Amino acid sequence: MLSAVDPLPFRPARVLIAGVTGSGKTTLARRVAELWQLRHIEIDGLFHGENWTPRPSFLDDVREFAATDRWVTEWQYTSKGTDEILAPRAELVIWLDYPYRVVRSRLLRRTLTRRVLRTRLWNGNVEPALWERDAWTGENDILRWQTNTLLKWETRMPLLETAHSHLTIVRVRHPRELASWLAHSTPEARA
């Protein structure tokens, strides 16, 4: 496993971004796509159908893009079967292992913004408004979800590293580390 000070030994063509909810996986995936000229597939858009229902074609869609040569996506929906599809095809995992205060504040800011502005997300879905009765309970309790999954990657990553030895994993522990690592890992920086 590499750290944020280690140089990237190759130019990756298929990248997974791992991290707890609110760590910035999608933002980083967009940035990596631009820096390395990869296609970004937002996996939430493949999973969520109308009215937040899972799309029946989700795993087929994941298989389809994973079979292509150049992509970046968020490593999510692991309990739905994405590990068996994405891990064998990926070359690089960027693991955003940020402190709790960073991910919590990011998730709060994102959730409040989406709910106040009524931001349209995947396939027309909108998060519940702040004033709705169930906005912060049950399936809508994104803060509880983050707390419950906070240590998910810390537990899983060593197992994934063993099971998929071809994967290069870069563990980034703070947004400042990520900025520095990206500056040194772009194709231009290594030229």
Secondary structure, DSSP 8 states (H G I E B T S, - for coil): -EETTS--SS--SEEEEEESTTS-HHHHHHHHHHHHT-EE--HHHHHB-GGG-B-TTHHHHHHHHHTSSSEEEE---GGGTHHHHHHHH-SEEEEE---HHHHHHHHHHHHHHHHHHT-B-GGG-B---TTSTTTTSGGG-HHHHHHHTTTHHHHHHHHHHHHTTT-EEEEE-SHHHHHHHHHHHSHHHH-
